[in-house]
Amino acid sequence: MKQDYLQMRVLELAPQVYVSGQVFESDLKMVADQAVRSIVNNRLDDETVGQPKSADLAKAAEALGMNFVHFPLESRSISKETATEFAKVCDTLERPVLVFSATGVRSTKAWEMAEPEMTKV
């Protein structure tokens, strides 16, 4: 995935798996142009003022031909069971995948915990 540092910072977690901080509707066209097929939102709705609703992001992503999954995670309490469920969800998604949270840290932690459980790494 090419990086557009003027709009968002994206890091590679694994082949065809990327992480970023908050994604906005205005970012989705750029993400789709990079051939991303699936997006996973790890934020709870209403964490912060001005944060886009997951349903609105899903609608916009799907209009651009991308899959969208809302898999909210509490940053302080990602359990082994939650990580296993996250792995199962990620295994079903068409790649490339972009996962995001407020800063990307929560998504990175979840991915690192889930990766050993995945069959499609």
Secondary structure as the mmCIF struct_conf table of DSSP 4:
data_model
#
loop_
_struct_conf.conf_type_id
_struct_conf.id
_struct_conf.beg_label_comp_id
_struct_conf.beg_label_asym_id
_struct_conf.beg_label_seq_id
_struct_conf.end_label_comp_id
_struct_conf.end_label_asym_id
_struct_conf.end_label_seq_id
STRN STRN1 ASP A 4 ASP A 4
TURN_TY1_P TURN_TY1_P1 TYR A 5 GLN A 7
STRN STRN2 MET A 8 MET A 8
STRN STRN3 VAL A 10 ALA A 14
TURN_TY1_P TURN_TY1_P2 PRO A 15 GLN A 16
STRN STRN4 VAL A 17 SER A 20
BEND BEND1 GLY A 21 GLY A 21
HELX_RH_AL_P HELX_RH_AL_P1 GLU A 25 ASP A 33
TURN_TY1_P TURN_TY1_P3 GLN A 34 ALA A 35
STRN STRN5 SER A 38 ASN A 41
BEND BEND2 ARG A 43 ARG A 43
HELX_LH_PP_P HELX_LH_PP_P1 LEU A 44 LEU A 44
TURN_TY1_P TURN_TY1_P4 ASP A 45 ASP A 46
BEND BEND3 GLU A 47 THR A 48
TURN_TY1_P TURN_TY1_P5 VAL A 49 GLY A 50
HELX_LH_PP_P HELX_LH_PP_P2 GLN A 51 LYS A 53
HELX_RH_AL_P HELX_RH_AL_P2 SER A 54 ALA A 63
TURN_TY1_P TURN_TY1_P6 LEU A 64 GLY A 65
STRN STRN6 ASN A 67 HIS A 70
TURN_TY1_P TURN_TY1_P7 SER A 75 ARG A 76
HELX_RH_AL_P HELX_RH_AL_P3 LYS A 80 THR A 92
BEND BEND4 LEU A 93 LEU A 93
HELX_LH_PP_P HELX_LH_PP_P3 GLU A 94 GLU A 94
BEND BEND5 ARG A 95 PRO A 96
STRN STRN7 VAL A 97 PHE A 100
BEND BEND6 ALA A 102 GLY A 104
HELX_RH_AL_P HELX_RH_AL_P4 VAL A 105 ALA A 114
HELX_RH_3T_P HELX_RH_3T_P1 GLU A 115 GLU A 117
BEND BEND7 THR A 119 THR A 119
#
